[in-house]
């Protein structure tokens, strides 16, 4: 297979309303399947909502969480089998009493691959995962999953490529965050989103500006280009507790080029053709083969500046080296 149609979806989850969110996933998955998509990627934590979770107690999070084989993911597994497509959805997982920001890729043959966010910072009670996730698909290629901030740390994408992935599933809840960097993202006023129908120019400018698309284009294409893989970037859109997510869902090819994207400040299904024949001769694949691993020991050594993901995400301290 040299050509493969995928879809990335953006929508605004309803906090804690899994029924409403499942209904949205089903409706949008059917739209994507009618458009010919064989793999449909939804945003991070899309079955539960995201940023409001940081305000909950640990007890409440355990009430909201489900195991990977629980009713929520099982519903998506059944939908994937019915539609004959792969579906990726984000949820709050509980396993042996431990909480994870997790993502389930439900394949049409009934298999489920679950990735646990490697750099979880949302809540003290949510643990970080400890393994990269790469797997064979029914379509002849290997896929990997990295959730949101996992993708920002370049080592994770490189490892995913080295494990054989040529398609990276990259669910997010980003845009409009309060970056500590003077040149990073900044919050988008909630009023801009709330008045999107009466002032569409303002929301379009915000979503495509330095706190949205412009920020993504400073780093996301390099993850695809430098590692020679397709990136399926799915993002939330709209209100997320007291922040605004900017959507901008897109599909990028192994040269970092945008295959397809959406400019709309609304839910959307973005379809794109993945020309898998681009992978073998891509620049990133040549760079992978040109590595000299014996020079890279420092990458696995601690420098003394490391912080846990939660501390690193919210730290205001400058890096000394």
N, C-alpha and C positions, 0 to 999 in steps of 0.2 A: 504494500500500500504506500503510495507516494503522496496522496492528498487525503486530508482528514478535516472534517468540519467540526469545529468546537464553538461553544458559546460561553461568554462570561455575562453574568447577570448582576445588576445592581437594584436594590430596593431598600425601603426603610422599615426595618423590623419593628414590631410592637413590643415594648419591654414586657417580658414575662408571659406573653400571650402566645404560647406555642401553637395553639389551634389556628390563630390568625396567620402566624408565620408559616406553618405547614401549608395552609391554603394558598398563600402567596407563592411558596416554592412549587407547589403542584401546578398552579396556573401558569407560572412563568416557565416551568420545565416543559409543559405541554406546548407552549408557544415556541420554545427553542427546538423541540423535537419536530414540530411541524415545519420549521425552517431548515431541517436537515441536520441539526447538530447531533453528534454521537457522544459527546461529553459536554456536560453543562456544569459550570462552576459558579457557585453562590458564595456570598461574602462570609468572612469570619463571624462566628457566633450568631449566624443569621436566624437560628431557630429560637433564640432566647432574647436577643438584644445584647448590647455590649457594655457601653460605658457606665450605665447605671449600676452595673454589678459591683463597682468599686465602693458603692455606698451601702452595700448590704452587709449583714452580719454573716459570719461563717456558718452559723446555723441555717440561715435563710438560703445561702448558696447550696448547702447540702440538700435542702428541700427542693431546689430547682434543678439539681443535677440528675443525670441518668447514666446508667452504664451504656457502653457502646452497643450492646445487644438489647437495649430497652425499647419501649414503645416508639419513641421519637425516630430513632435511626431505622428501626424495623419498618416504619411507614415509608421511609424514603427508599429502603431496599425494595419494598414491594412496588413502589412507583417506578424505580429504575427497571425492574423486570418487566413491568407492564409496557413501558415505553420503548424498551430495548435500547436504552442509553445509559451512560454513566452519569451519576449525579454526585456532586461534592457539596457538603453542607457543614456548617460550623455549629458546635453545641458545647455545653458544659458537661464534661464527663466526670463520673465518679467511678474509681476503680480501687478496690480494697481500702475504701475509706478516704482516698486521696482525690482531690479535685484537679482537673486539667482543662485548660482551654484547648479543645480538641476539634479535629476536622475529619469527617468520615467521607471517603470516596466509595460510593456504592456502585458496583459494576453490574451490568445487566445479567451476568451469570450467577448473581447472588453473593459473590465475594465482597468483602468490605475491608478496606485498608484505612486505619485510623492513625493520624498524626497528632502528637501532643506538642503544643507550642514550646519551642526550646528556650525561649526568652520571655516567659510570662511575667507581666508586671501589674496586672489589673487589680489584684487583691492579694493580701498576705496569705490568704488561705488557698490560693490557686498555685499549684506547684508547676515548675518547668519540666518539660519532657527531657528525655535523656538519649534519644535516638533519632537519626535521620530516617526519613520514610521514602523509599523508592521501591517500585513494584512493576511487574509486567502487566500489560493491559491486553484485552482481547483483540486489539487493533494492531499489534505487532511492534509497538514501541514501549519503552519504559518511561514511567512518569514518576515525578517526585512531588512532595507537598512541603511547603514552608508557609507558616502563618505570619502575616504582618511583619513584626519587627525581626523575625527570623531572616527575612529577605534583606534587611538593611545591613546585616553583618555578612560581609562578602564571603567569609569562609564557608558559610552554610550552603550558599549556592554552588560554590566550587566543589564541595564535597558531594552535593547532590548530582552534579554532572559527572564526577569521577565514579559514582556508583552506577552510572549508566543511563541516567535520565536524559531524555531529549525534549521532554515537555515538563515544564514546571507549573504546577497549580499553585497560585499565589493569592489566597483570600485575605482581604484586609478590612479594617475599619479605620480609615485614615483621611487626611485632609482636614484643615481647620483646627489642628491641635495646637496647644500652647507650647511651642518649642522654646527651650532655653537659649538656643543659639540666636544671635542678633540677626542672622540671615536665614533662619529657619521659618517654618510655618507659624502662623499666628491665628488666633480664633477668628472665626467669621461670625459677626453678630447674628443672633437668632432672628432678628427682625428681617434680615436679608432673605432668609429662607421663608419666613412666614408671609412675606410680601412678594414672593416669587411670581405670582400670577399678575399682580398689578404693576410690578417693576421687574420684568424679566431681564432687562439689561444689567441690573445690579447683581442678580444672582449669577448670571452668565460671566460677568467680569470677575466675581469672587471665585467661582469654581475653576476658571481657566487661568487665574492669576497665581502669584507666588505662594499662596497657601493651598493650591490645588494642583492643576495640571502642570504648571511651571515647575513646581517642586518635584513632582514625579519624574519629569523629563530630565532632571538633573542627575538621576541615579538609576531609575528603573531600566532604561534601554541598555545600560552598561552591564547589568546582570545577564541579560540575554546575549549580548554581543560577546562579552569576555568568556562566556562558558559554552557558546554555541548551542543554545537551546531556545525553544519557544517558551514564552511566559504568558500564562493566562491570568491576568490581573483582574480580580473581581473585588468590588469595593461597595461598602454601604453608601447610601445617599440620603441626605436630609438630616433631621434632628436625631441626635444621639445623646440623650440626657441634656447636658448644658452646652454641647458642642454641635457643630454641623459637619457632616461628612460630605465630601465633594464628588462622589461618584467617579467620573473619568475612567470607567472600566474600559480595558483595552486588551488586545492581543498583539504581542510582539514576536517577530521572527528571530532566528539565530544571528542576524546581523544587527539587531536592535531597532529594526524598522517597525513602525506601527502597521500592522495588517488591517486592523479595524478598531474603531473606538466610538464612544458616544459623547456628544457635546451637551446632552440634555441634562437639566437639573431635575430629574424625575427617574422613576424606575425605568429600566431598559434591558433589553436582551440584545447583546452584541454578538453577531455571528462572524466567523472568520474561517478562511481556508488555510490549513497548515500544510505547506508544501514540504513534506518531510525529506525530500531529496536535497534540501538546502543544508541539512545538518552536517553531512560528512566533510564537505569542503569549506565549511564556515571558518572564519578567522579564529573564533574561540576554540574550535576543535583542534586546529593546528597548534594553538597556544597550549592546550592541554597536553599534547604530545611532546611539546618542546620543554616541558617543565624539568627542573633539576631538583627533585625532592630532597636530596641530601643537603641542600642549602637552606631548607625551610624549617629546621628544628625549632627556631625561635617561635614559630606559630603555635607550638604546643607547650611552650614554657610560660610560666607566670612572670610578669614584669613587676608586680607589686601594686599596680594601679587598678587591678580588676575590681569590679563591683558586681553584686548580684544583679539580675536583670531589673528588678524594681528600683534599686538604688541608682543604677546607671541611667534608667529612663528618666528619673526625676531629679537627678543630681544637678546642682548649679555650680559645682566646683570645677575650675579649669583643670585640664589634664597637664601634668607637669612634664611628661615626656612622651 
